[in-house]
Amino acid sequence: MRWSQAFIPTLKETPAEAEILSHKLLLRAGLVRKLTGGLYILLPLGLRVLRKIEQIVREEMNRAGALEVLMPALQPPEIWQQSGRYQTAQGVLFKARDHAKKEWVLGPTHEEVITTLLAGELSSYRQLPKNFYQIQTKFRDEIRPRFGLMRAKEFVMKDAYSFDTTDEAAQISYQKMYDAYARIFQRCGLKTMAVEADTGVMAGKFSHEFMVPAETGENEVAWCEQCHYAANVEKASSRATPTETASGGNPEKFATPGVATIDDLTRPPFGVPACRQIKTLVYIVENKPVLILMRGDHQLNEAKLTGTLGTATFRPAEAEEIVSALKARPGSLGAVDVKELPVHADETLHGAANMTTGANEDGFHLRQVDIGRDITVTKWSDLRLARAGEPCSKCGHPLRLQRAIEVGHVFKLGTKYTEAFNACFLDEAGQKHPAIMGCYGIGVTRTLQAVIEQSNDKDGIIWPLNVAPYAVCLTPLNVAPDSAVMKLAEDLYAALSARGVEVILDDRDERPGFKFKDSELIGFPIRVGLGEKSLAKGEVELKVRGGALTPVKVEEALEKVLERLKL
């Protein structure tokens, strides 16, 4: 490709819309342009990178035995109603109506579609295992699209779906995808960490996320450098300090005027440590109030609450709803003798005694409260947000927290969808069973930006060779057609192209500094500078992106470039 024939609109200044470094470089290097919030146009260089990532994904999916399909992006809402996600996922669903006023869903994912397909085709255990994948545009109604391709309303995703006859076979399929993901991200030049993850509204049995460590990441990972335990904070667990278990007598009400928070009760004249308090939260779950109990020094993890409740349709109660349910305002709430409402408690409160909690009477609390004797818990769960410095749940070593970007996610789903769609098979004995399912996603456009976020310097992007838009940039400083510099550039361009190297010839009549800065900004892995001064010495200048400039003899230039490319 000749630069003069390309479309590479680089920018000197950073557009105001860009919040993080990778977003700034996407725009400045001429890879994308914004259409509107959450929607981006991939320009030629950006599309070249995307296609290379897609090819790596495709090769590794095929290597793992997955079969490529292409499913409609437009989906009937009935299948979402059948799975139960029409309501639970309604916050991200784009919906449209056709000329007949019929409603459609723009697919954010394809569990419902692929399981509908299998339900119509699957009959015998002999047809399994199967794993289907596609690379396709997805649509999600992000409330706050931001960070360029990181959180967009429309994006490219690779999604795969496995179907097996047994849980053991499903685990083998899961591991194949896990291993394929590790290879994909390694080939893309990304350093990732696989962490335990929350299954959320996917309702799976367990899952892992592939995270790219980055201070600008929207996710937070808890990890232990001693035993290498790692989990998204939505899933992470840690060891809490023990809770008081020695009973102090019967509950005793005492006045707490002006107390509205946990901190208020820790101060004189009350002096109740936060770890000796029971925090009572009221949530509205599918239009009904539910009480959530936490120790006073712990924070609720709403992602864990989603798994405990089995639904993402919940919200904190409004003040009037709280008063209606408990006859008191926030600050004086408790669960003592509450029988008519479900009570979910964090497991660190199990066996807790001699605790202090609200009396469900404004301006009053109860001390000497014992869980079990005075409070009936409907369900115990791990609801607590793990914090940095707390002991690792595996080995006790202090946990560390790390910001990160999620680029891939693997789920072991079980039979949630296959039961809903009757995607069943007959075993050798003629018995009917639902297939066991897994699903596996990679944000392809997000991976593109994650590479930039992880691989850059003060001058711009540093593309890993496998995903670079072009491997080599030839930069002649005299582009006159009859000049010796341009003739050599043309010869190198032809020789490299003949060897299968993707090369761009910067034939623009611009100042050397301008051309060099563009090359650094875009991040081509190798630049070959050709100027009259170096040519007079029989040399060209070879520069690996991010490395030093090396003079190379003209007659050795081709082989030196190929050597650096390992061709």
CORWO-V652751 format. One record per backbone hydrogen bond with DSSP energy under -0.5 kcal/mol. NH is the residue of the N-H (numbers start at 1). CO is the residue of the C=O. E is the energy in kcal/mol with one decimal. If there is no record, write none. Layout:
nh=NH co=CO e=E
nh=NH co=CO e=E
This chain:
nh=3 co=505 e=-2.9
nh=5 co=2 e=-1.7
nh=6 co=2 e=-0.7
nh=6 co=3 e=-1.1
nh=10 co=8 e=-1.9
nh=11 co=28 e=-2.2
nh=18 co=15 e=-1.5
nh=24 co=20 e=-2.2
nh=25 co=21 e=-2.5
nh=26 co=22 e=-2.3
nh=27 co=23 e=-1.7
nh=28 co=24 e=-2.9
nh=29 co=25 e=-2.5
nh=30 co=27 e=-1.3
nh=31 co=26 e=-2.4
nh=32 co=26 e=-1.2
nh=33 co=41 e=-1.8
nh=35 co=36 e=-0.5
nh=35 co=39 e=-2.6
nh=36 co=39 e=-1.3
nh=39 co=36 e=-2.6
nh=41 co=33 e=-3.5
nh=42 co=40 e=-0.6
nh=43 co=31 e=-2.5
nh=43 co=41 e=-0.7
nh=47 co=43 e=-2.9
nh=48 co=44 e=-2.0
nh=49 co=45 e=-1.9
nh=50 co=46 e=-2.4
nh=51 co=47 e=-2.8
nh=52 co=48 e=-1.7
nh=53 co=49 e=-2.2
nh=54 co=50 e=-2.7
nh=55 co=51 e=-2.1
nh=56 co=52 e=-2.1
nh=57 co=53 e=-2.6
nh=58 co=54 e=-2.9
nh=59 co=55 e=-2.7
nh=60 co=56 e=-2.2
nh=61 co=57 e=-2.5
nh=62 co=58 e=-2.5
nh=63 co=59 e=-2.2
nh=64 co=60 e=-1.5
nh=65 co=62 e=-1.5
nh=66 co=61 e=-2.5
nh=67 co=131 e=-3.2
nh=69 co=133 e=-3.0
nh=75 co=73 e=-0.5
nh=75 co=105 e=-3.3
nh=77 co=103 e=-0.6
nh=79 co=76 e=-1.1
nh=80 co=76 e=-0.7
nh=81 co=77 e=-2.1
nh=82 co=78 e=-2.2
nh=83 co=79 e=-1.6
nh=84 co=80 e=-0.9
nh=85 co=80 e=-1.2
nh=86 co=80 e=-1.6
nh=88 co=84 e=-1.0
nh=89 co=85 e=-2.2
nh=90 co=87 e=-1.3
nh=92 co=89 e=-2.0
nh=93 co=89 e=-0.7
nh=94 co=106 e=-0.7
nh=96 co=104 e=-2.2
nh=98 co=102 e=-2.0
nh=101 co=98 e=-2.2
nh=104 co=96 e=-2.9
nh=105 co=75 e=-3.3
nh=106 co=94 e=-2.5
nh=107 co=73 e=-3.6
nh=107 co=105 e=-0.6
nh=114 co=110 e=-2.5
nh=115 co=111 e=-2.0
nh=116 co=112 e=-1.8
nh=117 co=113 e=-2.1
nh=118 co=114 e=-2.4
nh=119 co=115 e=-2.3
nh=120 co=116 e=-1.2
nh=120 co=117 e=-0.7
nh=121 co=117 e=-0.8
nh=121 co=118 e=-0.7
nh=122 co=118 e=-3.3
nh=125 co=426 e=-1.9
nh=127 co=124 e=-1.8
nh=128 co=125 e=-1.6
nh=129 co=163 e=-0.6
nh=130 co=163 e=-1.8
nh=132 co=161 e=-2.4
nh=133 co=67 e=-2.6
nh=134 co=159 e=-2.0
nh=136 co=134 e=-0.5
nh=136 co=157 e=-2.6
nh=138 co=155 e=-3.5
nh=139 co=107 e=-1.7
nh=140 co=153 e=-2.4
nh=141 co=92 e=-2.3
nh=142 co=140 e=-2.3
nh=145 co=142 e=-0.6
nh=146 co=151 e=-1.3
nh=150 co=147 e=-1.7
nh=151 co=146 e=-1.3
nh=153 co=38 e=-1.7
nh=154 co=38 e=-1.2
nh=155 co=138 e=-1.9
nh=157 co=136 e=-2.8
nh=158 co=442 e=-2.8
nh=159 co=134 e=-1.9
nh=159 co=157 e=-0.6
nh=160 co=440 e=-2.4
nh=161 co=132 e=-2.8
nh=162 co=438 e=-2.1
nh=163 co=130 e=-2.8
nh=164 co=436 e=-2.3
nh=170 co=166 e=-2.3
nh=171 co=167 e=-1.7
nh=172 co=168 e=-1.4
nh=173 co=169 e=-2.0
nh=174 co=170 e=-2.4
nh=175 co=171 e=-2.4
nh=176 co=172 e=-2.1
nh=177 co=173 e=-1.9
nh=178 co=174 e=-2.6
nh=179 co=175 e=-2.7
nh=180 co=176 e=-2.2
nh=181 co=177 e=-2.6
nh=182 co=178 e=-1.9
nh=183 co=179 e=-1.9
nh=184 co=180 e=-2.6
nh=185 co=181 e=-2.5
nh=186 co=182 e=-1.7
nh=187 co=183 e=-2.6
nh=188 co=184 e=-1.7
nh=189 co=186 e=-1.4
nh=190 co=185 e=-2.8
nh=192 co=190 e=-0.7
nh=193 co=211 e=-2.5
nh=195 co=193 e=-0.5
nh=195 co=209 e=-3.0
nh=196 co=230 e=-2.5
nh=197 co=207 e=-2.1
nh=202 co=199 e=-1.7
nh=203 co=200 e=-1.6
nh=205 co=412 e=-3.6
nh=206 co=412 e=-1.0
nh=207 co=197 e=-0.5
nh=208 co=410 e=-2.0
nh=209 co=195 e=-2.8
nh=210 co=408 e=-2.9
nh=211 co=193 e=-2.9
nh=211 co=209 e=-0.7
nh=212 co=405 e=-2.8
nh=213 co=211 e=-0.6
nh=214 co=403 e=-1.9
nh=217 co=214 e=-2.0
nh=219 co=404 e=-2.1
nh=221 co=402 e=-3.2
nh=222 co=231 e=-3.1
nh=223 co=400 e=-2.8
nh=224 co=229 e=-2.7
nh=225 co=223 e=-0.5
nh=228 co=224 e=-1.6
nh=231 co=222 e=-2.5
nh=232 co=196 e=-3.0
nh=233 co=220 e=-2.9
nh=235 co=232 e=-2.6
nh=236 co=232 e=-2.7
nh=239 co=391 e=-2.6
nh=240 co=238 e=-0.5
nh=247 co=245 e=-0.6
nh=252 co=367 e=-2.1
nh=254 co=365 e=-2.6
nh=256 co=363 e=-3.3
nh=259 co=256 e=-1.8
nh=260 co=258 e=-0.6
nh=265 co=261 e=-1.2
nh=266 co=262 e=-0.8
nh=266 co=263 e=-0.8
nh=267 co=263 e=-0.8
nh=267 co=264 e=-0.7
nh=270 co=267 e=-1.6
nh=271 co=267 e=-1.9
nh=272 co=265 e=-2.5
nh=273 co=271 e=-0.7
nh=276 co=273 e=-2.0
nh=277 co=274 e=-1.7
nh=278 co=356 e=-2.7
nh=279 co=277 e=-0.6
nh=279 co=294 e=-3.6
nh=281 co=279 e=-0.6
nh=281 co=292 e=-3.0
nh=283 co=281 e=-0.5
nh=283 co=290 e=-2.7
nh=284 co=315 e=-3.3
nh=285 co=283 e=-0.7
nh=285 co=288 e=-3.4
nh=286 co=284 e=-0.6
nh=286 co=313 e=-1.7
nh=288 co=285 e=-1.2
nh=290 co=283 e=-2.6
nh=291 co=342 e=-2.7
nh=292 co=281 e=-2.9
nh=293 co=344 e=-2.9
nh=294 co=279 e=-2.4
nh=294 co=292 e=-0.5
nh=296 co=274 e=-0.7
nh=296 co=277 e=-2.5
nh=298 co=295 e=-2.3
nh=301 co=383 e=-2.8
nh=302 co=300 e=-0.7
nh=305 co=301 e=-1.8
nh=306 co=302 e=-1.8
nh=307 co=303 e=-1.4
nh=308 co=304 e=-2.1
nh=309 co=305 e=-2.8
nh=310 co=306 e=-1.9
nh=311 co=306 e=-1.0
nh=314 co=312 e=-1.6
nh=315 co=284 e=-1.4
nh=317 co=282 e=-2.6
nh=322 co=318 e=-2.1
nh=323 co=319 e=-2.3
nh=324 co=320 e=-2.0
nh=325 co=321 e=-1.7
nh=326 co=322 e=-2.8
nh=327 co=323 e=-2.2
nh=332 co=329 e=-1.8
nh=337 co=374 e=-2.1
nh=338 co=335 e=-1.8
nh=339 co=337 e=-0.7
nh=342 co=289 e=-0.5
nh=344 co=291 e=-3.1
nh=345 co=379 e=-2.3
nh=346 co=293 e=-2.3
nh=347 co=381 e=-2.0
nh=349 co=346 e=-2.2
nh=350 co=347 e=-1.6
nh=352 co=349 e=-2.6
nh=353 co=244 e=-2.8
nh=355 co=369 e=-2.6
nh=356 co=276 e=-2.2
nh=357 co=366 e=-2.4
nh=358 co=333 e=-1.6
nh=359 co=364 e=-1.8
nh=360 co=332 e=-2.4
nh=361 co=332 e=-0.7
nh=364 co=361 e=-1.8
nh=365 co=254 e=-2.5
nh=366 co=357 e=-3.5
nh=367 co=252 e=-2.5
nh=369 co=355 e=-2.7
nh=371 co=352 e=-2.6
nh=372 co=375 e=-2.2
nh=373 co=371 e=-0.6
nh=374 co=370 e=-2.9
nh=375 co=370 e=-0.8
nh=377 co=375 e=-0.6
nh=378 co=343 e=-2.2
nh=379 co=343 e=-1.7
nh=381 co=345 e=-2.1
nh=383 co=381 e=-1.0
nh=385 co=299 e=-2.4
nh=386 co=384 e=-0.6
nh=389 co=399 e=-2.6
nh=390 co=387 e=-1.7
nh=391 co=239 e=-0.6
nh=392 co=397 e=-2.4
nh=393 co=237 e=-0.8
nh=396 co=392 e=-1.4
nh=399 co=390 e=-2.6
nh=400 co=223 e=-2.7
nh=402 co=221 e=-2.4
nh=404 co=219 e=-2.3
nh=405 co=212 e=-2.5
nh=407 co=210 e=-2.8
nh=408 co=210 e=-1.2
nh=409 co=441 e=-2.7
nh=410 co=208 e=-2.8
nh=411 co=439 e=-3.4
nh=412 co=206 e=-2.7
nh=413 co=411 e=-0.7
nh=413 co=437 e=-1.3
nh=414 co=437 e=-1.7
nh=416 co=413 e=-0.8
nh=419 co=415 e=-2.4
nh=420 co=416 e=-1.2
nh=421 co=417 e=-2.1
nh=422 co=419 e=-0.6
nh=423 co=418 e=-2.4
nh=424 co=422 e=-1.5
nh=425 co=433 e=-2.6
nh=426 co=123 e=-2.4
nh=427 co=431 e=-2.8
nh=430 co=427 e=-2.1
nh=433 co=425 e=-2.4
nh=435 co=423 e=-2.3
nh=436 co=164 e=-3.0
nh=437 co=414 e=-3.1
nh=438 co=162 e=-1.9
nh=439 co=411 e=-1.7
nh=440 co=160 e=-2.4
nh=441 co=409 e=-3.1
nh=442 co=158 e=-2.4
nh=443 co=407 e=-1.9
nh=444 co=156 e=-1.3
nh=444 co=442 e=-1.1
nh=445 co=156 e=-1.4
nh=447 co=443 e=-2.4
nh=448 co=444 e=-1.9
nh=449 co=445 e=-1.7
nh=450 co=446 e=-2.5
nh=451 co=447 e=-2.2
nh=452 co=448 e=-1.2
nh=453 co=449 e=-2.5
nh=454 co=450 e=-1.9
nh=455 co=451 e=-2.2
nh=456 co=454 e=-0.6
nh=457 co=460 e=-2.4
nh=460 co=457 e=-1.0
nh=461 co=521 e=-2.3
nh=462 co=455 e=-2.1
nh=463 co=523 e=-1.5
nh=467 co=464 e=-1.4
nh=468 co=464 e=-0.9
nh=468 co=465 e=-0.8
nh=471 co=502 e=-1.5
nh=472 co=502 e=-1.8
nh=473 co=526 e=-2.6
nh=474 co=472 e=-0.5
nh=474 co=504 e=-2.6
nh=475 co=473 e=-0.5
nh=475 co=528 e=-3.2
nh=476 co=474 e=-0.5
nh=477 co=530 e=-2.9
nh=483 co=480 e=-2.2
nh=487 co=483 e=-2.1
nh=488 co=484 e=-2.2
nh=489 co=485 e=-2.2
nh=490 co=486 e=-2.6
nh=491 co=487 e=-2.1
nh=492 co=488 e=-2.7
nh=493 co=489 e=-2.5
nh=494 co=490 e=-2.3
nh=495 co=491 e=-2.5
nh=496 co=492 e=-2.9
nh=497 co=493 e=-2.1
nh=498 co=494 e=-2.2
nh=499 co=495 e=-1.1
nh=500 co=497 e=-1.7
nh=501 co=496 e=-2.4
nh=503 co=501 e=-0.8
nh=504 co=472 e=-2.6
nh=505 co=1 e=-2.7
nh=506 co=474 e=-3.0
nh=506 co=504 e=-0.7
nh=507 co=505 e=-1.8
nh=510 co=508 e=-1.7
nh=515 co=511 e=-2.0
nh=516 co=512 e=-2.9
nh=517 co=513 e=-2.3
nh=518 co=514 e=-1.9
nh=519 co=515 e=-2.1
nh=520 co=516 e=-2.4
nh=521 co=517 e=-2.7
nh=522 co=518 e=-2.6
nh=523 co=519 e=-2.0
nh=524 co=519 e=-1.1
nh=525 co=470 e=-0.6
nh=526 co=471 e=-1.6
nh=527 co=543 e=-2.8
nh=528 co=473 e=-2.6
nh=529 co=527 e=-0.6
nh=529 co=541 e=-3.5
nh=530 co=475 e=-2.2
nh=531 co=529 e=-0.5
nh=535 co=531 e=-2.4
nh=536 co=532 e=-1.8
nh=537 co=533 e=-0.6
nh=537 co=534 e=-0.9
nh=538 co=535 e=-1.8
nh=539 co=534 e=-2.7
nh=540 co=552 e=-2.7
nh=541 co=529 e=-2.7
nh=542 co=540 e=-0.6
nh=542 co=550 e=-3.0
nh=543 co=527 e=-2.9
nh=544 co=548 e=-0.8
nh=545 co=525 e=-3.0
nh=547 co=544 e=-2.9
nh=550 co=542 e=-3.2
nh=552 co=540 e=-2.9
nh=554 co=538 e=-2.5
nh=556 co=553 e=-1.4
nh=557 co=553 e=-0.8
nh=557 co=554 e=-1.1
nh=560 co=556 e=-2.6
nh=561 co=557 e=-2.3
nh=562 co=558 e=-2.4
nh=563 co=559 e=-2.5
nh=564 co=560 e=-2.2
nh=565 co=561 e=-2.0
nh=566 co=562 e=-0.5
nh=566 co=563 e=-0.8
nh=567 co=562 e=-2.8
